[in-house]
Amino acid sequence: MEKSSNFIIEEQIQQIIQSKLNPTPKEVNTILEKALKLNGLTLEEAGTLLNVSDPNLLDKMFVVAKEIKDAIYGNRLVLFAPLYISNYCSNNCLYCGFRIDNKDLERKVLSIEEIKEETKIILEQGHKRVLLLMGEDHQKCTLDYFIDAIYAIYSVKDSKGSTIRRINVEIAPLSEDEFKKLSEVPIGTYTVFQETYHKATYEYMHPRGPKHDYTWRLLTMDRALSNGMHDVGIGALFGLYDYRFETLALIQHAKHLDETYGIGPHTISIPRVKPAKNAPASYNTTYAVNDLDFKKLVAVIRMSVPYTGIILSTREPAYLRNELFNIGVSQISAGSKTSVGGYKQAFNAKEDDTEIGQFKLNDCRSSGEVIKDLIKMGFVPSFCTACYRLGRVGADFMELSKPGLIKTHCHPNGLTTLKEYLVDYADDETRFFGDKLIEEELSKITHKKLREKTKEYLHRIEKGERDLYF
C-alpha cells in the first residue's frame, strides 16, 4: 500500500496560524454559532479560535464546547486503566523515560502470569476497560506475545467474578500483514500518537530507532484502516512544538481519515509533556503549554471533531482534570500506573512512578476516589463496553456518533455499569451518592420503554445479575 503523507501540510497550517491572529468578537461568535450545529469546523475556523486570548471570548468557547460534548456524550465519563507489560524500547525519544539511553531504568517484560496478576488488581478497582501498552521493541516483545497477553487478560476473573470486557491497545506502528493479524483479535481501539506533527521537531525528538521515520508513523492509521482495523485513536504530545500547530495537524489528520475511509478517529488523546527520568526534553520544554491554552485546545478539538472521544490521562492534576471534564473530555484513566508491574508494586507500597514509570503522574487518587468525586460533581462514571461487543464499531459507530444519537445507547449503559460498580466495589458513601445520581439520570431518559427497561436492568443488577446492556 502506497499512501501520500502530504495530508499534513505544514505551510498551510503555519499560514493559518499567522493569518488568524487577533480575531474579532464577531468572527469568533460566528464560528461558535456554526460549531453548535455539530458539523465540525474548517481548519481556518479552528485556527481562528486557537488565537483567541480575550477572557470573555474564551469563556464563551468553553461554554460552547461543553454544550457540544453534552449533546454528543451527555454527562458520562468513560473510565479505563492503562496496563504496561514491557518497558524495553528500541527508540531514543528525548522526552520518554523508556528511551534506550536511560541506563538507570530496570528493563522488564511481564510473564503471562504476572499480566494476570496485574489484571486482577485492576479488576478489583472496578475497571472493565484496559489500555494495553508496551515499549516499542518487537525483538524483546513480539506481536505474538502481545496477542497472548490480550487473551490472558480476558481470561482473568476477580473476587466478584468480574472480567475485563474491552481492551484497547497502544503499541508501535505495525505493517500491513501485522495489522491483518491483529484485526482478528478481539480488541477495541488501536492507538498510536504521532507525538509531534512538525517534521523537523519530530526528527530531532526521535534521533534513533525505528520511530525516527516520520512518514512510517504518520501513515500508521492508513495501514490500520486498510487492513481490517475498525477503530483507531490518534494523539499529539503537547509541549514538543507550538500547540496551535499540533492542534490543527490533529484536526487535519482526523479529516484525512474521515474523507479517505469514512471513519474519523474513535479517540483523540491530548497528553502534555511531563518530567521523566533521564529524558532531557521532558524538563526543557520550550513550547510548554499552560493550563489556559490547554483548556483552549481541548475546546477547539471538541468543536472541530465533535464526534470523537477526547482522552485525558492522569498526567494532569485533579483540579485541571475536573475543569476539562466540563469542556470536552469524555474518557479518562483512573488509578493509573505507568511502570511495568506497577499495580502489584503499588499494592505492596513499593512504587514511585517518578523513578520507574514512563512519565510523572499528577492525579494520584485511587480509582475509588476519582469515581466518588465524579459522582459528587454530577458526572456518570461509565464502564460501558456495549458498542464493541454488539458490533457498533467503525462506520456503524460513526453513523450514530456524528449526529449525537449514540447517547441514546450510552446513557442507559452508563447507568447500568455504574450500578454494577456501586453494588460490587463502592464504599457506603459512594453508593449513597451514586444511587441518588442514577435516580436523577433516569428522569432524563425521555423514551418511556427505554426508561422502564433501564429500571428493570438496574433492579436485576441489584439482585445479582451482571453485564446487562443495550
Secondary structure in CASP SS format (residue, H / E / C, confidence):
PFRMAT SS
TARGET T0000
AUTHOR 0000-0000-0000
METHOD secondary structure of the structure
MODEL  1
M C 1.00
E C 1.00
K C 1.00
S C 1.00
S C 1.00
N C 1.00
F C 1.00
I C 1.00
I C 1.00
E H 1.00
E H 1.00
Q H 1.00
I H 1.00
Q H 1.00
Q H 1.00
I H 1.00
I H 1.00
Q H 1.00
S H 1.00
K C 1.00
L C 1.00
N C 1.00
P C 1.00
T C 1.00
P H 1.00
K H 1.00
E H 1.00
V H 1.00
N H 1.00
T H 1.00
I H 1.00
L H 1.00
E H 1.00
K H 1.00
A H 1.00
L C 1.00
K C 1.00
L C 1.00
N C 1.00
G C 1.00
L C 1.00
T C 1.00
L H 1.00
E H 1.00
E H 1.00
A H 1.00
G H 1.00
T H 1.00
L H 1.00
L H 1.00
N C 1.00
V C 1.00
S C 1.00
D C 1.00
P H 1.00
N H 1.00
L H 1.00
L H 1.00
D H 1.00
K H 1.00
M H 1.00
F H 1.00
V H 1.00
V H 1.00
A H 1.00
K H 1.00
E H 1.00
I H 1.00
K H 1.00
D H 1.00
A H 1.00
I H 1.00
Y H 1.00
G C 1.00
N C 1.00
R E 1.00
L E 1.00
V E 1.00
L E 1.00
F E 1.00
A E 1.00
P E 1.00
L E 1.00
Y E 1.00
I C 1.00
S E 1.00
N C 1.00
Y C 1.00
C C 1.00
S C 1.00
N C 1.00
N C 1.00
C C 1.00
L C 1.00
Y C 1.00
C C 1.00
G C 1.00
F C 1.00
R C 1.00
I C 1.00
D C 1.00
N C 1.00
K C 1.00
D C 1.00
L C 1.00
E C 1.00
R C 1.00
K C 1.00
V E 1.00
L C 1.00
S C 1.00
I H 1.00
E H 1.00
E H 1.00
I H 1.00
K H 1.00
E H 1.00
E H 1.00
T H 1.00
K H 1.00
I H 1.00
I H 1.00
L H 1.00
E C 1.00
Q C 1.00
G C 1.00
H C 1.00
K C 1.00
R E 1.00
V E 1.00
L E 1.00
L E 1.00
L E 1.00
M C 1.00
G C 1.00
E C 1.00
D C 1.00
H C 1.00
Q C 1.00
K C 1.00
C C 1.00
T C 1.00
L H 1.00
D H 1.00
Y H 1.00
F H 1.00
I H 1.00
D H 1.00
A H 1.00
I H 1.00
Y H 1.00
A H 1.00
I H 1.00
Y H 1.00
S H 1.00
V C 1.00
K C 1.00
D C 1.00
S C 1.00
K C 1.00
G C 1.00
S C 1.00
T C 1.00
I C 1.00
R C 1.00
R E 1.00
I E 1.00
N E 1.00
V E 1.00
E E 1.00
I C 1.00
A C 1.00
P C 1.00
L C 1.00
S C 1.00
E H 1.00
D H 1.00
E H 1.00
F H 1.00
K H 1.00
K H 1.00
L H 1.00
S C 1.00
E C 1.00
V C 1.00
P C 1.00
I C 1.00
G C 1.00
T E 1.00
Y E 1.00
T E 1.00
V C 1.00
F C 1.00
Q C 1.00
E E 1.00
T C 1.00
Y C 1.00
H C 1.00
K H 1.00
A H 1.00
T H 1.00
Y H 1.00
E H 1.00
Y H 1.00
M H 1.00
H C 1.00
P C 1.00
R C 1.00
G C 1.00
P H 1.00
K H 1.00
H H 1.00
D C 1.00
Y H 1.00
T H 1.00
W H 1.00
R H 1.00
L H 1.00
L C 1.00
T H 1.00
M H 1.00
D H 1.00
R H 1.00
A H 1.00
L H 1.00
S H 1.00
N C 1.00
G C 1.00
M C 1.00
H C 1.00
D E 1.00
V E 1.00
G E 1.00
I E 1.00
G E 1.00
A E 1.00
L C 1.00
F E 1.00
G C 1.00
L C 1.00
Y C 1.00
D C 1.00
Y H 1.00
R H 1.00
F H 1.00
E H 1.00
T H 1.00
L H 1.00
A H 1.00
L H 1.00
I H 1.00
Q H 1.00
H H 1.00
A H 1.00
K H 1.00
H H 1.00
L H 1.00
D H 1.00
E H 1.00
T H 1.00
Y H 1.00
G C 1.00
I C 1.00
G C 1.00
P C 1.00
H C 1.00
T E 1.00
I E 1.00
S E 1.00
I C 1.00
P C 1.00
R E 1.00
V C 1.00
K C 1.00
P C 1.00
A C 1.00
K C 1.00
N C 1.00
A C 1.00
P H 1.00
A H 1.00
S H 1.00
Y C 1.00
N C 1.00
T C 1.00
T C 1.00
Y C 1.00
A C 1.00
V C 1.00
N C 1.00
D H 1.00
L H 1.00
D H 1.00
F H 1.00
K H 1.00
K H 1.00
L H 1.00
V H 1.00
A H 1.00
V H 1.00
I H 1.00
R H 1.00
M H 1.00
S H 1.00
V C 1.00
P C 1.00
Y C 1.00
T C 1.00
G E 1.00
I E 1.00
I E 1.00
L E 1.00
S C 1.00
T C 1.00
R C 1.00
E C 1.00
P C 1.00
A H 1.00
Y H 1.00
L H 1.00
R H 1.00
N H 1.00
E H 1.00
L H 1.00
F H 1.00
N C 1.00
I C 1.00
G C 1.00
V C 1.00
S C 1.00
Q E 1.00
I E 1.00
S E 1.00
A C 1.00
G C 1.00
S C 1.00
K C 1.00
T C 1.00
S C 1.00
V C 1.00
G C 1.00
G H 1.00
Y H 1.00
K H 1.00
Q H 1.00
A H 1.00
F H 1.00
N C 1.00
A C 1.00
K C 1.00
E C 1.00
D C 1.00
D H 1.00
T H 1.00
E H 1.00
I H 1.00
G C 1.00
Q C 1.00
F C 1.00
K C 1.00
L C 1.00
N C 1.00
D C 1.00
C C 1.00
R C 1.00
S C 1.00
S H 1.00
G H 1.00
E H 1.00
V H 1.00
I H 1.00
K H 1.00
D H 1.00
L H 1.00
I H 1.00
K H 1.00
M C 1.00
G C 1.00
F C 1.00
V E 1.00
P E 1.00
S E 1.00
F C 1.00
C C 1.00
T C 1.00
A H 1.00
C H 1.00
Y H 1.00
R H 1.00
L H 1.00
G C 1.00
R C 1.00
V C 1.00
G H 1.00
A H 1.00
D H 1.00
F H 1.00
M H 1.00
E H 1.00
L H 1.00
S H 1.00
K C 1.00
P C 1.00
G C 1.00
L C 1.00
I C 1.00
K H 1.00
T H 1.00
H H 1.00
C H 1.00
H H 1.00
P H 1.00
N H 1.00
G H 1.00
L H 1.00
T H 1.00
T H 1.00
L H 1.00
K H 1.00
E H 1.00
Y H 1.00
L H 1.00
V H 1.00
D H 1.00
Y C 1.00
A C 1.00
D C 1.00
D H 1.00
E H 1.00
T H 1.00
R H 1.00
F H 1.00
F H 1.00
G H 1.00
D H 1.00
K H 1.00
L H 1.00
I H 1.00
E H 1.00
E H 1.00
E H 1.00
L H 1.00
S C 1.00
K C 1.00
I C 1.00
T C 1.00
H C 1.00
K H 1.00
K H 1.00
L H 1.00
R H 1.00
E H 1.00
K H 1.00
T H 1.00
K H 1.00
E H 1.00
Y H 1.00
L H 1.00
H H 1.00
R H 1.00
I H 1.00
E H 1.00
K C 1.00
G C 1.00
E C 1.00
R C 1.00
D C 1.00
L C 1.00
Y C 1.00
F C 1.00
END
